[in-house]
């Protein structure tokens, strides 16, 4: 075994040119096999290393014989903030569960608990196939469209209760069509999400899902972030410009002229694209970054987490992104929402919806501007930062969000009494 490991390691660090051709079909399969094999090897080696230094998995010894009916499936580290509060709360309440992930670098794999069995499923098609055949009765996911035709992850026939937990504050309007069609239950952020779910069920003649408002887990963590605003006066306030990605982003629908006006007026501007932009529109977003970098008083935020930029900002300018509500609810600061011509969005749930929650909600955390309004952006920023009242935003947040800053515990308690309890 050691000789095989050494041979593979030698081949990995000693690349040679292979003048060969792989057709697209077989090439994808072989590459996925190679990646999954190397990833599995690395994960195994990491486990061996941990055992050598004395950190043994309690779960392996104590949970293997348990009849575990609860599981979590994560796409990876990008959803760490969503699943960490749930994982910790399940452990606190001594609930046995599986944690499955498609990312070997997922930090939650490092948790060592007698109540948690962690498994890396593999990359690419191999990981997707394993995710679609998991043998657990109840499975919590935040991934929309599981089970949909053409989607790489299918619903496992062994999963009796597929549970969706949200990773944003919004209705279903910005999800792709069929987003929750194959889910059985939904842990909602708040009661406001029920209408969009029920409307789509009725339109598509779907069986009603079990809906329960339990909150948004990542707010448990982000709500504890410190307030470190840098502003001293109106001339030095910091404006965070946060864009969605693709056709629904403000960078794609607005020029950066309004950003230039803000910097020339003495405001500090942090420009932040959605992290998906670096994958889906890399060339476009890098061009925007170059333009912004030439402006004085402007900076570009590439961090995966928006927390540091939100902490520093006095006001946010955004589009349809749910980051607007994160900023307003966590820091109690105002948002300028820029209108986008997105009435026609083929392929998105909003196409089948008669009412969009976010259109009304945006007026409760700031004001909504059209393209022509950006000509007078300085006046709007000054007015909103002077006139908004934090207590108004807090009151609205408390009406909208269930179990604010305590969703992880609420979910664990519900799982214990109403999910696992029913299994027994």
C-alpha positions, -999 to 999 in steps of 0.1 A, spaced: 0 0 0 28 24 9 45 17 -24 14 25 -43 9 58 -25 45 67 -32 42 59 -68 10 80 -72 27 109 -54 57 106 -76 36 107 -107 17 138 -94 48 158 -88 67 146 -119 44 156 -148 53 145 -183 38 154 -217 12 129 -230 5 134 -267 -29 117 -266 -64 125 -276 -95 120 -255 -130 124 -271 -152 147 -250 -174 119 -236 -148 95 -224 -124 123 -215 -149 138 -191 -155 104 -174 -118 96 -172 -109 131 -159 -136 129 -132 -124 94 -122 -88 108 -119 -99 138 -99 -121 118 -76 -94 92 -71 -68 117 -62 -92 136 -39 -102 104 -22 -66 95 -17 -58 129 -2 -88 127 21 -77 92 32 -42 104 38 -55 133 58 -75 108 80 -44 86 84 -24 117 95 -51 127 120 -51 92 135 -13 92 137 -13 124 158 -40 110 181 -72 126 167 -95 97 162 -130 100 149 -155 94 177 -182 90 151 -165 60 135 -166 41 168 -198 52 184 -222 60 156 -215 32 131 -242 10 147 -267 38 152 -298 39 130 -292 74 116 -322 89 98 -309 125 95 -284 138 69 -271 171 54 -258 174 18 -236 204 10 -221 214 -23 -190 226 -4 -173 254 15 -193 282 -1 -222 271 21 -201 269 53 -221 297 70 -254 281 61 -246 247 75 -222 254 104 -250 267 128 -271 236 120 -242 212 125 -232 227 158 -268 227 170 -274 191 160 -243 181 180 -254 202 210 -288 185 210 -270 151 207 -287 142 174 -269 117 152 -265 127 116 -245 122 84 -227 152 68 -221 147 31 -201 171 10 -189 175 -26 -159 195 -16 -128 179 1 -118 213 14 -151 217 32 -141 229 68 -170 211 83 -152 178 75 -128 187 103 -154 185 130 -149 155 153 -180 145 171 -196 112 182 -229 125 167 -216 133 132 -205 110 104 -187 130 77 -183 118 42 -167 134 11 -187 120 -18 -162 129 -46 -159 155 -74 -179 159 -106 -201 131 -119 -190 106 -93 -200 129 -64 -233 137 -81 -241 100 -86 -234 93 -49 -254 122 -38 -283 109 -58 -282 75 -41 -277 84 -4 -294 60 20 -309 83 46 -345 90 53 -343 128 59 -319 150 40 -313 187 44 -300 206 13 -297 242 3 -293 233 -34 -322 243 -56 -334 221 -86 -324 187 -71 -343 161 -90 -350 184 -120 -345 170 -155 -310 177 -167 -298 187 -132 -267 167 -122 -280 159 -87 -311 137 -86 -332 129 -56 -322 96 -40 -350 70 -40 -340 63 -4 -347 99 8 -383 101 20 -381 137 32 -359 161 11 -357 193 31 -347 227 17 -330 253 38 -325 287 23 -291 305 19 -306 339 12 -334 363 21 -358 362 -8 -388 344 -23 -383 319 -51 -383 346 -79 -345 344 -85 -343 306 -85 -344 286 -117 -377 270 -127 -385 238 -107 -363 249 -79 -382 232 -51 -405 209 -71 -389 177 -58 -386 188 -22 -409 174 5 -403 200 32 -390 236 34 -374 253 64 -384 288 55 -366 320 65 -400 335 74 -437 332 66 -433 356 37 -419 327 16 -450 306 18 -469 324 -8 -444 319 -36 -441 282 -27 -478 276 -26 -485 296 -58 -460 275 -78 -473 242 -63 -508 252 -74 -497 262 -109 -478 229 -114 -503 207 -96 -476 196 -71 -482 179 -37 -481 205 -9 -448 206 9 -445 208 47 -436 244 54 -422 257 87 -406 290 94 -373 285 113 -351 313 101 -319 318 82 -289 299 97 -261 321 84 -275 351 102 -266 332 134 -229 338 126 -231 371 107 -252 388 133 -223 386 157 -200 406 134 -187 438 149 -198 472 136 -167 491 124 -180 518 101 -153 541 90 -173 572 82 -167 605 99 -190 629 80 -211 630 48 -180 637 26 -162 606 38 -190 580 40 -183 546 26 -206 532 -1 -207 495 -8 -217 487 -44 -228 451 -44 -238 435 -77 -255 402 -86 -239 382 -114 -250 378 -150 -280 396 -165 -295 404 -131 -265 423 -119 -261 461 -118 -227 459 -134 -243 444 -165 -272 469 -165 -255 501 -154 -223 518 -163 -199 527 -136 -206 564 -141 -225 566 -108 -195 551 -90 -173 577 -106 -196 605 -94 -195 591 -58 -157 590 -57 -154 625 -72 -178 638 -45 -155 624 -18 -173 592 -9 -152 560 -5 -166 532 -26 -161 495 -23 -172 476 -54 -181 440 -49 -193 415 -75 -210 383 -67 -183 355 -64 -201 336 -91 -191 364 -116 -155 351 -115 -167 318 -129 -196 328 -151 -185 361 -166 -148 362 -158 -137 384 -187 -165 409 -182 -160 413 -145 -122 417 -148 -129 445 -172 -152 462 -147 -125 457 -120 -99 474 -142 -122 504 -147 -130 507 -110 -93 504 -100 -85 536 -120 -109 556 -98 -96 575 -67 -113 566 -34 -125 532 -49 -115 497 -41 -124 462 -53 -135 434 -30 -126 399 -41 -133 381 -7 -157 352 -8 -174 366 23 -189 401 21 -187 406 59 -157 429 60 -170 452 34 -205 453 50 -189 462 83 -172 492 68 -201 506 48 -226 532 58 -249 525 29 -253 499 1 -262 503 -35 -274 470 -50 -298 454 -75 -320 424 -69 -294 407 -47 -305 393 -13 -273 408 1 -294 440 5 -314 424 33 -283 409 49 -268 443 51 -299 461 63 -309 435 89 -274 428 103 -261 464 104 -294 484 104 -281 506 76 -300 517 45 -299 504 9 -304 520 -25 -319 494 -48 -314 500 -85 -342 489 -108 -335 464 -135 -355 455 -166 -360 419 -155 -398 415 -160 -390 389 -187 -366 363 -172 -372 331 -191 -362 300 -171 -366 317 -137 -394 311 -112 -405 347 -113 -418 340 -148 -446 319 -132 -452 342 -102 -478 370 -100 -462 388 -70 -426 394 -60 -419 399 -23 -386 416 -29 -403 445 -49 -422 456 -19 -395 446 7 -369 469 -10 -389 500 1 -387 489 38 -349 490 39 -343 521 18 -354 535 -15 -356 521 -51 -340 541 -80 -344 540 -117 -316 545 -142 -324 582 -146 -322 586 -108 -285 577 -108 -278 611 -124 -286 625 -90 -270 597 -70 -252 621 -46 -284 637 -34 -301 603 -28 -271 589 -8 -270 620 14 -307 621 20 -310 584 28 -281 583 52 -294 613 71 -331 603 72 -332 566 78 -340 552 113 -322 520 124 -351 511 147 -375 510 117 -352 485 99 -350 464 131 -388 463 135 -392 452 99 -365 426 103 -383 411 133 -415 409 113 -398 391 84 -372 368 99 -380 339 122 -356 331 150 -332 359 141 -296 349 151 -309 316 165 -320 296 135 -295 268 139 -309 259 174 -345 262 161 -338 238 132 -321 213 155 -350 214 180 -375 209 151 -355 180 137 -354 164 171 -391 167 178 -409 168 144 -386 150 120 -367 123 138 -395 121 163 -419 111 135 -395 85 122 -397 68 155 
